[in-house]
Amino acid sequence: MERESFLSPEVAHILNSSFIPIKIDREERPDIDAIYMNYVQATTGSGGWPLNVFLTPDLEPVFGGTYWPGPYSSMATSGDSATFIDILEKLRDVWQTQEEKCRSNAKQITKELKEFAEEGIHGHQLGEKVEGEGLEIELLEEAYQNFCMQYDKINGGLGLAPKFPTPVKLSFLLRLGQWPEAVKDIVGEDECNNAAAMAINTLRKMARGGIRDQLGYGFARYSVTDDWSLPHFEKMLYDQAQLLDAYLDAFLLTHDPEMLGAVCDIATYLTSPPIAAPHGGFYSAEDADSYPTHTDKEKREGAYYVWTLKELQTVLGERHADVCAHFYGVQADGNVAPENDPHDEFMGQNVLRIASTPSALAKKLGMAEEKVVSILRDGRRKLREHRERERPRPALDDKIVVAWNGLAIGALARASAVLQDIDPAKAEACLAAAVKAAAFIEAELFDVSTGRLWRIYRQGRGDTPGFVDDYAFLIHGLIELYEATFDEDHLRFADTLQGTTPFPYIPIPPEEPTNSPFSLLTATQLSLFLAPTGGFYTNPSPPSPSPTSDLLLRLKPGMDTAEPSPNGVSALNLHRLSSLLADERYARAARDTVRAFEAEVEQWPFTFPGMLGSVVLGRLGVRGVVVVEPGEGDAGREGAVGNANEDTPGGRDTPRMRAFVRQLRGELRPARTVARLPGGPGGWLRGRNGLLRDVRGAAGGEGRVLVCEAGVCREGALEG
């Protein structure tokens, strides 16, 4: 619509003469987007972007929809559907002749929206005794069965085109068999294995499809086709972060080199320009459209990524082009079907995908497989270099969004831990980027004077306060970063943002009300977003530093969409923090968060895959593994080396400890946390976690392992 309508003089005339047009950046104000998306979905049965909604002066919705064709688009000239100008003219006329009716209808639909929103937030008040035992683990089996019905056995993925990667659902399937045995007993071992197989097949099909940038790095947002061959070429940061997590899960389960290749490719994309910001943090997205050459004046979708056979021959020479064309599915007349190209942008063009294997090509072309591999490796490099040199890169959305950066920090932290022994240089790059991003956010988007997060950075801090996803996703990233480094500063920052203890820099007013379990908190997720019935609202409680109080609704996002549910992530964060810090208040808040969505989860468990993990943890608990370094008396013992975190008091390391930690990091155990303590006294974690306050490392030993569950720690074995 940007090209078809919003650059059109005809559209501009009617918009400016009869309406007050306001453009909202949904990344900067997801709360506004969510409210009016709810309206469009409720009134039309579907949603999506671009989102266009017409409001009264009181911000109440009159009419809305997604895409309408511009005045000169092919759909407009065919006369098959109303154009955007048709919609504008009709609404203008109706408002002029029936304004009172429009206002009355808008007030009624707003009332219904509020009632619908509150259905998901009515429940038990925090602290109120609840009858019954809550949600059952059997809901995971129900969700699995639903995903089985949606599963595309031929192409992988869930549902039909347009096909989205849905990484939250893929991670649910991959992790289904990795929960404690009680889950496998209920769901079934064969079912758990099949769940993982569906996800792995989907990830493999995606890795070989056009949705993956086969020359560069990263994945596009979704596929227009069932077989992942034709993407919408936009690359989103939140997709890369979630897919990196999903491919890491798949690699840990399979040790498949193809899964590892995808991990390394996504990690390279995230740690390199243009997505990696030079000062720290990650930019938001790359556009789908770009100029085909430096001299072109009109952008085309996918122009940076598509190729003709002639271009391959020019860059590679005919012999090598023939090998690469067979491998990437390149055809002389293009490989995009006409029905998938309504704007004729891909005529004669090819979207590269993996259409063969080196061994199959070697047999077909009568070449040695090693030669084919060499040609493909060299061809990929030459095509990428040609693309970077001759084609303008798609425009960069250079906002740094805290929420999406939190997802990227967490995924890169995990990648650094998994890749440590496989590719040390890549692991170091992942860790450096994650640490740099966390430091940037703390320095630039965390207000020390108030303890608040701010959401956006673009050439300076924006004016939008952090929303619940900013807090939830950043806390998630910081927990992952702690477990990858054992640097207590990351865990301390996560604890500060989450907040069962007062913010350390702000004095607590003596008159603070005490009607909430978290009433003494200042600017934390629990104090700003916690609902009276549990769970978290999208936008902060008033007063806030930005005008969010004039919104029609306060929503509590529970379902997973293209991004994970902030409430699902929050529940997992709270369980993990409760385990790491032995803080029962966090566990209680986690259970309350899940309970707030109990009716919806029970009815539609497949729409809450991210929260179902917390159903398990609420039932079975989290196992905490604490590695305790040797006592201070072993400082000079052979084999003991300094801790990577030099600020950890008494920090010592041994080969067996390192081997044990590597073993832990090489396993997929979603119901486990891992911490490390210095052998001597001191350290923030020892002071924060009452169970560990008096724990010391054994003198003359290799270190200790404690296993902590349900408020009790016992000695474990230092294996590895």
Secondary structure, DSSP 8 states (H G I E B T S, - for coil): -TTTTTT-HHHHHHHHHH-------TTT-HHHHHHHHHHHHHHHS---SS-EEEE-TTS-EEEEES----TTSHHHHHTSS--HHHHHHHHHHHHHH-HHHHHHHHHHHHHHHHHHHHHTT-S--TT----S----THHHHHHHHHHHHHB-TTT-SBSSSSB---HHHHHHHHHGGGS-HHHHHHH-HHHHHHHHHHHHHHHHHHHHSTTB-SSSS-B-SEESSTTS-SEE--EEHHHHHHHHHHHHHHHHHH--HHHHHHHHHHHHHHTSTTTB-TTSSB--EE-SEE-SSTT--S-EETTTT-B-HHHHHHHH-HHHHHHHHHHHT--TT-SS-GGG-TT--STT-B-----S-HHHHHHHHT--HHHHHHHHHHHHHHHHHHHHHHS----EE--EEHHHHHHHHHHHHHHHHHHTTT-HHHHHHHHHHHHHHHHHHHHHSEETTTTEEB-EESSSB-S-B--HHHHHHHHHHHHHHHHHH--HHHHHHHHHHH-SS--TTS---TT---SSTTTT--SSHHHHHB-TTSSB-SS--SS-SSS-TT-S------S--SS--HHHHHHHHHHHHHHHHT-HHHHHHHHHHHHHTHHHHHH-GGG-HHHHHHHHHHHH--EEEEEE---GGGTTSTT-EE-SSTTSTT-EE-HHHHHHHHHHHTS--TTEEEEEE-SSS--HHHHH-GGGTT----TTSS-EEEEEETTEEEEE----
